[in-house]
Amino acid sequence: MNKVFICDYIRTAIGRYGGALSGVRADDLATVPISALVQRQPSIDFARLDEVILGCANQAGEDNRNLARMAVLLSDLPETVPACTINRLCASGMDAVIMAARQIRCGEADMIIAGGAESMSRAPLVQPKPEAAFSRTAEIYDSTIGWRFVNPRIQADYGIDSMPETAENVAADFMVSRGDQDRFALSSQNRAATAIASGRMGQEITPVSIPQRKGAPVIVATDEHPRTTTIQKLTALKAPFRTNGTITAGNASGVNDGAAALLLASEDAVRDYDLRPLAEFVGAAAAGVEPRIMGIGPVTATQKLCQQQNLQPTDFDLVELNEAFAAQAIAVCRELELDPFAEHINPHGGAIALGHPLGMTGARLIGTAALELSVTERSTALCSLCVGVGQGVAVALKKV
């Protein structure tokens, strides 16, 4: 099997729902990191790029009709580059990278751009066709996140808990206290603030230029979601999803907009274009869990990955774990015998602070980990996240 190297990574800043990036279509947003990769790698003949693969969880609005292909046509890439869009909800961006790595490993490709994009601000309201002619009833669903067009058998057999309700289930089943969740959320915010202030976070961000009707364009180059907070403010927030619940807006990830892209290459492509890899892609695994506790998905996926690689979760000196909710992040760490507050777990903060554009996040986790391996003494990285409707995906990287 061919070795696979992550040779570059870049992303947009992450915008808040209805915020700085809400005026940018998902296909336009996806072009930003792709074009940035092209500009950052002048030695590459991108006409030889084998594929662009992007994750996108919604695909119900402006992100329909193969977002990745639209991004190719709108970007600095030649139109001869093929592209496909994949969907594993929250893991879509991670699966795009995994799919690219597998193609290179088996010799079907030498060089692929993979990543993900999501505009949750611009996710449309959707309406089903009427079941009968001249119907006088209508349903409408918000496609931003969560269930719509539910299959009655799924509802009967598994339930249709919302994402916060699944986090409440995890908190109850795995005995994660409100206090620990709020402490974890504060740690995420503080770590992100430090990374932004030091310039570390800026290393992975390319600006988004938004034209205005009058005057100069607006430049978005800093993550918009992080908030300055205190433990007192976090503990004062209401938990609206369940009586005596623990999930709040402060200890949950955001609803956000953003895009990310990575350049993956074989050893031959690295040599031909004199590329400098950030990290080597080692392996990946996915697993299913009960939908009602979807947040625990990274546990089974990581255990499967570790068995495949003859490793233990404690062998990794860097962990990028998506913080869909503090409750599930803490539960996952404890089940894997990791300290959720350890310095090597999300050292620059996670989705609670940074936000969670669904199709982008998995690619961001891998890109952030690869960059971290390249600029520190850390040697191995685990990237993992939970997936709505009950799944987990995990990826292993190592230093080059």
N, C-alpha and C positions, 0 to 999 in steps of 0.2 A: 504494500500500500504506500502511496506517495505521502510525503510529509506535507502539512498545510500550515502556512504562516499568515498571521495577521500583520499586514505591512503598513497600514495606515488606518486612522479612525478620526472622524470628525462628526460633530452634531450641531444642531441649532441650539440656542437657548430654549428653555422650556417655558412656555407661556401659560398664564392662568386662564381658566375658563372665562371666555368673554374679554380677555385681556389683550396684551400687546400683539399677539399673533392671530387673533380671531378674524382679522380681515384677510388672512392669507389662505387660499385654497390648499387642500391637502396635496394636490399634485404639484402645485408651485412650491409648497413647503418641502416636498421630497426632493426637488431638484437642487436645493441649496447645498446640502452636504455632498451630493453627487458631483456637482460642478466644482465644489471646493476640492474634492479629491483629485479631479482632473487637473486643476490649477496647481496643486501641491506636488504633482508627480509629472514634471515635464519630460522625463526620460521615457515615459511609457507611450507606446503606440496604442491608443485606446480603441482603434479599429480592430485590434486583436482581442479585446475584452470578450470573454465567452458569454457572459450573462450578467444581467442585473436582477437580483431577487430581493423584493421588499415585503415586509410584513405589514399588514393593515387589518385591524379588527372589525372596522365598521363596514365599509364598502357599500353604503346605502345611499350616498349622496354624491358630492363632487369627487369622491374617491372610488367611484365605480368604474367599470370598463378597464380593469387592469391598471391600477395605480402605477406600478413599476414601469410599464410600457409608456404611459403618459409622461412619467418623469424623465425617461430616456429622451423622448422627443422634445421635451421642454428644456433639457439640460445641454451641457457642452459636449455630450457624447454624440458620436455619429449615429444616424438612424439605423444602421446595419446591426447595431447591438440588440440582441433579443432580451426580453424581460418577462418576468412573471411575478404575480402577487400571491402570497399565501396567508392563511388565516388559522392560527391556533389561539385566538383571542389574545390574552395578555402575553403569551409566549410567541406571538407572530414574528417579531423582530429577531428573537433568539433562534427560532426555527429557520428563518431565512439564512442566518449565518451557518447553521448546522447543515442545511441543504447545500449551500455553496461548498462547505468543507468536504462533504461526502462526494460531490462531483469531482473535486480536485483529487481527493484521495484515490478514487478508482480510475483516474486517468482520463476522464471525460472532459476535463477543463483544466486550464492553467491559471486563469485569472478571472475573478468574479468580484463585483461590487455587491455587497449584501447589507441590509439594514432594515429600517422600518420608519413609518410615518403615521401620524394620527392627528386629525383636527377634531377634537371632541367638541370644541365650540361650534363648529359648523355641521355637526351631525344633524341630519334632518329629522323632522317629524314624518313618520311613515303611516300609510293607511292601506289596509287590505282591500281587495276587490270585494264587492257585495256577493253574498252567497246566493242571492235570488234577484231576478229582474225587478226593477222598480223598488228596490229596497229603500226603506225610510230610516234605516239605522246605519250608523257609521262608527268605526273605532279608529283611534289614532294612538300611535306609540312614539315615545321619544327614543330615538336610536342612539343617544349618547352613550348609554351603558345599560346593561341588564337585559332581562327577559323581554321578548316580544314575539308575537305569533306562536304562543306556547302550544306544544303538542299535549293534548289532554292525558295521554298515557305517561308522559314524562312527569307531569304535575302530580298524577295519582301515585306513581311509583317512587318518585324522588323528591317531590316538592319543588317549589320555585322560590326559595329564599333569595332575597336580594343580597348583593355583595356585603353590605354591613351586617345583615342577619347571619350570613355564614361566618363572619368574624366573631359575632356574639356566640355562635355555636362553638367555635374553636376556643374562645376564652373560657366558656363554661366547661367543655369537655376536657381541656388540658389545664384548667385551673390557673389562668393567667389573670392576675389582679389588675384593677384599674390603675393602682399606683405604679406598678411596673410598666404598664403601657404608657403612661404619661411621662415617666422617666426616660423611657426609650425614645419617645417622640422628641423630648427636649434634647437628648443626645444627638439625634439626627439633625435637628435644626442647628445646634451648636457646631457640629462637625462640618455641615455645609457652609455655614457662615465663615468658618476658619478657612475652608478651601477656596471660597470666593475671594476673601480678603487677601490671601497669600498669592493669588494668581493661578493656583493649581487648577481650579475649575475652568479658568479661561483657556487653558492649554487644549481643551477638547471642544471649544465652541467656535463656530464660524458665524459672523454676523448675518442677520437677515435684514435686507434693505427693503422697506415698504414705501412705495411711491405715494405721494400725497397730491391732492388736486392743486394745492398751491404750496409753494416753498420746497425746501429740501426734503428728501425722503427721511422717514423715521428709521433709525438703526437700532435693532434689538440684538444685544450681544451679552446680556446677563440674565440668568435664570430669574424668573419673575415670581415663582411660587414661595421661596423661602420667606419665613417670617421671624422677626425678633419676638421672643416670648419668654415666659418664666414658668416654673412649675406651678405657681399660684394661678396664673392665667389658664393653664391647661387643665388643672383640677377643677376649675370653676365652670368649665364647659358642660353643657347638658349632653346626656346620652339618649338621643331621641328614638332609637331603633328598638328598644325593648324596656319594659319596666325593670328598674334596677339594673339596667344595662351598663356597659363599660365603653362602648365604641362611640367616639366623638369625632367632630371635624378636626380636632387637634391631633389625634393619634391614628388618623387614617391618611392614605395617600390622596392626592388631588385629582381633579378632572382637568386634563391639560392638553396642550398642543405642542408638537415638536417632531423632529425628524433626525435620523442618524444614519451614517453609512460607514462601512468598513471595506477595506481592500484586502482580499484574500488571494494568496498566490502559492503556486507550487515552487519547489526548489529550482526548477528550470527557469521559471519566470523571475524569481528572485535574482538568479545569476544573470539572465539576459538583460534585465533592466537595472541592475545594480541597486536593488531595493534593500532597505534596512528593516527587517522584521521587528515588530514590537513584542510578539509572543508566538509560540507555536500552539496550534489547536490540537488537543490531545484526544478528546472523545466527548460523547454526549449520550444522554438517556432521557426517556420520558416515561411517565407512569400515571395511572388513573387512581383516583380516590373518590370517596363519597362526595357528591356535589354539595351536600349540606356543610361539609367541612373542607371546602376546596382549598382553603389557605394552608392546609397541612401537606399539600401536594409535593413541595420540594423535598420532604423527608424521604418518601419512597423513591423519587427520581434520583436523589443523591445517593441513596443506598445502592440502587441499581448501577449507577455510574461507578461507584467505588468498587463494587464487586467486579465489574467489567475491567477496571484498571488496577485491581489488586491494591487498593488504597483504603484509608479510613478518612472520615470527615475531618478528623483532627490533624491529618497530614498536610492540609492546605494552610499556607501562611497568609493567604488573602482570600476573603469571601465577599462576593458582591451578591447579596440576597435582596430581592425586591421587597420593599416594605409596603405591601398592599395595605396592611394594617399592622400596627404594633403588636396586636394580639397574636397574629399568625406568625410574624417574624420571631417573636419570643418563643412561641411553642415549637416552631421548626428548629431553632437553635437548641433548645433543651432536649428535644427528641434525638438530635444528632450529637448530643453530649458536648455542645459548644456553649460558651458564655455569650449571651446576646449582647452584652455590653463590652466585649473584648475589642481591643484597639484594631485588630486586623479584620473585623467584620464591618463592612461599609465605613471605611476610615474617613471618607469625605461626605458622609451622609447618604441618605437614600430617598426613596419616593415620598416619604412623609414630608420631607423638606423640599425636595427638588420637584416633585410631581410625577405623574404616571400617565403619559400619553400612550395608550394601550399598545399600538403597533410598534412604537419606538423603543419601549423600555428594555426589552430583551437584548436588543442590539446595543443599547447604551451600557447595560451591565457588562457585556463582553468587551466593548470598546474601552470602558473605564478600567476594567481589570487588566487588559492588554497594555494600556498606557502605563498603568501603575507598575506592572512588572518591568517595563522598559526603563523607568526612571528611579526605581528603588532597588533594594537588595532582596526583595521578595522573590520567591522562586516558583511557586505554584499557586494557581487560583481556581476557585470554585465559583461558578456563576449559576444562580438558580432563581426560579420564581414560580409562584402558584398561578393557576389558570382557572378562570370561571368554568362552571359545569364540572369541576372536579378533575384536575390534572396537575402535574408538576413536570418541569423540564429542568435539566441540569447540564452544565458544560464544564469541562476541565481544560485549563490552559497551563503552559509552563514557560518559564523564561528561556530565551534563546541564548 
